[in-house]
Amino acid sequence: MKFAFIVDPLEGLKAYKDSSIAMMRVAAKRGHEIWTIQRGDLSCRDGRVAAHALHIQPTDDDADWFAEIEEAHAPLTTFDAVLMRQDPPFDFEYVAATWLLERAEAEGARVFNKPRAIRDHSEKVAIAEFPQFAPTTLIARAAADLNDFIDEMGDAVLKPLDGMGGSRIFRVRRDDPNRNVIVETLTEDGTRSIMAQRYLPAILDGDKRILIIGGVPVPHCLARIPKAGELRGNLAAGGTGVARPLSEKDREIAEALAPVLWTRGLMIVGLDVIGDRLTEINVTSPTCFVEISQQTGFDVAGMLVDALERECGQP
């Protein structure tokens, strides 16, 4: 089979931990062709979506992880599956890419995650569909509403709706002398909506990434534990990743959401859970495949390739 991965520039990927590269390596070892596409190389002419694509052979050498084979300009329908693995930010160009990928689907291309599903699922706002699992949460931009929420909670976390990697996340207590300037800064003086959530002390034990692949939860999660004096557990913010079996509550949340998200065409989902509360539903480019596999021996990338093979008709 031919699999195309829409990814960030290849030279900038960190092969020792990149989940997309882990998928490519497993797929290549099973005999599948691996092609990569840059988002800017997508195009649509007269209703036909194509891309400048690079055929590569992944290696096990993290310092020199791929060899180039050939370049081609090809319709997306020539690939058995196209995986949208472009990292956020989810900006206008990201949205434009989902429009083109949706047009490719109409021509018969198989795209994962489904473009419309990516576009319709704000990774933070999506938890509003599952309030039974989420912490007390407010989405607003009016300073009065946000300040009332902080007063009510006593201790809250504020973050932008389009952030990633733990960027611009603030813990704000009721008596914080900087609370007004934090609200003003994050909302850009009331012009942008943000998310406020009740602070969860369980963050000290880790912000857990739970992966769901093809509607099935991976049996292990990665608890991203904040470094001393830090609120954020994100690995990009210096957190330490510790793999753990899913707890009973982790599994309850994952099994409740998995069939719903899978029916919408979301093959790869990363749930963020603090304690027993769901805080985000990541659908753009969920990671942590490598860390979980290295620490537990469970082949997460292999589970993903299994799902691709099933969906593309290989027994």
C-alpha positions in Angstrom: 0.0 0.0 0.0 1.0 3.7 -0.4 0.6 5.9 2.6 1.1 9.6 2.4 1.9 11.6 5.6 1.2 15.4 5.6 3.9 16.5 8.1 6.1 19.4 9.1 9.4 19.8 7.2 11.3 16.5 7.5 14.6 18.0 8.6 13.0 19.6 11.7 11.3 16.4 13.0 12.9 14.8 16.1 13.1 11.2 15.0 13.9 9.8 18.4 10.4 10.8 19.7 8.2 11.7 16.7 5.0 9.7 16.5 4.6 10.2 12.8 8.1 8.8 12.1 7.3 5.9 14.4 4.2 5.2 12.2 6.3 5.5 9.0 9.0 3.1 10.3 6.4 0.4 11.2 4.5 0.8 7.9 7.7 0.6 5.9 8.9 -2.5 7.6 5.6 -4.1 6.6 6.4 -3.4 3.0 4.2 -0.3 2.5 5.4 2.7 0.5 5.9 5.9 2.5 5.4 9.3 0.9 5.5 12.7 2.7 3.7 15.9 1.8 4.2 19.5 3.0 1.0 21.3 3.7 2.0 24.1 1.3 2.4 21.6 -1.5 -1.3 20.8 -1.6 -3.2 22.2 -4.6 -6.5 21.9 -6.3 -7.0 22.5 -10.0 -10.4 22.1 -11.6 -11.7 20.2 -8.6 -8.8 17.7 -8.5 -6.6 17.8 -5.4 -3.0 16.9 -5.8 0.4 17.5 -4.1 4.1 17.5 -4.7 5.1 14.4 -2.7 8.4 12.8 -1.7 8.8 9.0 -1.6 11.1 8.1 1.3 12.6 5.1 2.9 12.6 5.5 6.7 15.7 4.2 8.6 16.3 3.3 12.2 19.1 6.0 12.4 17.7 8.9 14.4 20.4 11.2 13.1 19.7 10.4 9.4 16.2 8.9 9.6 15.2 8.8 5.9 16.5 8.3 2.4 14.9 10.1 -0.6 13.7 7.8 -3.4 11.8 10.0 -5.8 9.6 13.0 -6.1 6.2 13.1 -7.9 3.2 15.4 -8.4 0.3 13.1 -7.7 -3.5 13.2 -7.1 -4.2 12.3 -3.5 -6.5 9.5 -4.8 -3.3 7.6 -5.9 -2.5 6.9 -2.2 -4.3 4.2 -0.2 -4.4 6.5 2.8 -3.4 10.1 3.6 -2.6 11.0 7.2 -3.0 14.6 8.2 -0.2 14.9 10.8 0.6 18.6 10.5 1.3 20.1 14.0 -0.8 23.1 15.2 -1.3 26.1 15.3 -4.7 25.5 13.9 -4.8 28.7 11.8 -6.4 29.7 8.5 -3.9 27.7 6.5 -4.7 24.7 8.5 -8.4 25.2 7.8 -7.7 25.7 4.1 -5.9 22.4 4.1 -8.9 20.7 5.6 -11.0 22.2 2.8 -8.7 20.7 0.1 -8.5 17.4 1.9 -12.3 17.2 2.1 -12.5 17.8 -1.7 -9.9 15.0 -2.1 -12.3 12.7 0.0 -15.1 13.6 -2.4 -12.9 12.2 -5.2 -12.3 9.0 -3.3 -9.2 9.6 -1.2 -9.1 8.1 2.3 -7.9 10.8 4.8 -7.3 10.3 8.5 -8.2 12.1 10.6 -11.2 13.1 8.6 -10.8 16.7 7.6 -14.3 17.8 8.6 -13.9 16.2 11.9 -10.6 18.0 12.6 -12.2 21.3 11.6 -15.3 20.7 13.7 -13.5 19.6 16.8 -11.8 22.4 18.7 -9.4 20.5 20.9 -10.5 22.5 23.9 -14.1 23.4 23.3 -14.9 19.7 22.4 -15.0 18.7 26.0 -18.2 20.7 26.3 -19.9 17.7 24.6 -18.9 15.5 27.6 -19.4 17.7 30.7 -19.9 14.6 32.9 -16.2 13.9 32.6 -14.8 17.5 32.5 -13.9 19.9 35.3 -16.0 22.9 35.9 -15.3 25.0 32.8 -16.2 28.4 31.4 -15.6 29.6 27.9 -16.0 33.4 27.6 -14.3 36.6 26.8 -16.0 39.1 29.0 -13.8 40.1 31.9 -16.7 40.2 34.3 -17.7 36.6 33.6 -14.1 35.4 33.9 -13.5 37.2 37.1 -16.8 35.9 38.6 -15.6 32.4 37.7 -12.2 32.9 39.4 -14.0 34.3 42.5 -16.3 31.2 42.5 -13.6 28.6 42.0 -11.0 30.4 44.2 -8.3 28.7 42.1 -8.5 28.5 38.3 -6.5 27.8 35.2 -6.9 30.1 32.2 -5.7 29.3 28.7 -6.3 30.4 25.0 -8.5 28.2 22.8 -5.8 27.9 20.2 -2.8 27.2 22.3 -0.5 24.2 22.1 2.4 22.7 24.0 1.3 24.4 27.3 1.7 27.9 25.9 0.1 30.8 27.6 -1.5 28.8 30.4 -2.0 30.6 33.7 -3.0 29.6 37.2 -5.0 32.4 38.8 -6.1 32.4 42.4 -8.9 34.6 43.8 -6.3 36.9 45.5 -3.8 37.1 42.6 -2.9 40.8 42.2 -2.2 40.1 38.5 -5.5 38.5 37.7 -6.9 41.5 35.8 -3.9 41.9 33.5 -3.9 38.1 32.9 -7.5 38.2 31.8 -6.9 41.3 29.7 -3.8 39.8 28.0 -5.4 36.4 27.2 -8.6 37.9 25.9 -6.8 40.7 24.1 -8.9 43.2 26.0 -12.1 41.3 25.6 -11.8 40.5 21.9 -10.9 36.8 22.1 -12.7 33.9 23.9 -10.6 31.8 26.3 -11.2 28.8 28.6 -11.2 28.9 32.3 -11.3 25.7 34.4 -11.3 24.8 38.0 -7.7 24.1 39.1 -7.1 20.4 39.6 -4.5 19.6 42.3 -4.0 16.2 40.6 -1.9 17.9 38.0 1.0 17.3 40.4 0.6 13.5 39.6 0.6 14.2 35.9 -1.4 15.3 32.9 -2.2 12.0 31.3 -2.3 11.5 27.5 -4.6 8.7 26.6 -4.5 7.5 23.0 -7.5 6.1 21.1 -6.7 4.5 17.8 -9.5 3.3 15.4 -12.0 3.5 18.2 -10.0 1.4 20.7 -8.1 2.9 23.7 -4.4 2.1 24.0 -4.0 0.2 27.3 -1.3 2.5 28.6 -1.2 6.3 29.0 1.7 8.8 29.4 1.5 10.8 32.6 3.3 14.1 31.9 4.5 15.2 35.3 5.4 18.9 35.8 8.9 19.9 36.9 9.2 21.5 40.3 7.5 24.8 40.5 5.7 24.4 37.2 2.0 24.1 36.5 2.2 22.5 33.0 3.0 18.9 32.5 3.5 19.2 28.7 6.8 17.6 27.5 7.4 20.8 25.5 7.3 22.7 28.8 9.8 20.4 30.5 7.5 17.8 31.9 8.6 14.2 32.5 6.7 11.4 30.7 5.9 8.3 32.8 3.9 5.5 31.1 1.2 3.9 33.2 -1.7 1.4 32.7 -5.0 3.1 32.3 -6.9 3.5 35.6 -10.5 2.4 35.9 -11.6 6.0 35.4 -9.2 6.5 32.5 -10.7 3.5 30.8 -14.3 4.7 31.5 -13.6 8.0 29.9 -11.8 6.5 26.9 -14.4 3.8 26.2 -17.2 6.3 26.5 -15.7 8.7 23.9 -14.0 6.2 21.6 -17.0 5.0 19.6 -18.4 8.5 19.3 -15.2 10.0 17.9 -14.5 7.0 15.7 -17.8 7.2 13.9 -16.9 10.8 13.0 -13.7 9.6 11.3 -11.2 10.4 14.0 -8.8 7.5 13.8 -6.1 9.0 16.1 -7.2 10.9 19.2 -5.3 12.0 22.3 -7.4 12.6 25.4 -5.8 14.8 28.2 -6.9 13.7 31.6 -5.9 15.2 35.0 -6.9 13.0 37.9 -10.3 11.8 36.8 -11.2 14.9 34.7 -11.1 15.2 30.9 -9.4 18.5 30.0 -8.8 18.3 26.2 -9.6 16.2 23.1 -6.6 16.4 20.7 -7.3 15.5 17.1 -4.8 17.4 15.0 -1.6 15.5 15.6 -1.7 13.5 18.8 1.7 12.3 20.1 3.3 10.2 22.8 3.4 7.0 20.7 7.2 6.6 21.2 7.3 7.2 24.9 4.5 4.8 25.7 6.1 2.1 23.4 9.6 2.5 24.9 8.4 2.2 28.5 5.8 -0.5 28.1 6.7 -2.5 25.1 3.2 -2.0 23.6 3.5 -1.2 19.9 1.4 1.9 19.6 2.5 2.7 16.0 1.8 -0.9 15.1 -1.7 -0.6 16.4 -2.1 2.4 14.1 -0.8 0.6 11.0 -3.1 -2.3 11.9 -6.1 0.1 11.8 -4.9 1.7 8.5 -4.6 -1.8 6.9 -8.1 -2.7 8.0 -9.6 0.5 6.8 -7.8 0.3 3.4 -9.0 -3.3 2.8 -5.9 -5.4 3.7 -6.9 -8.4 5.7 
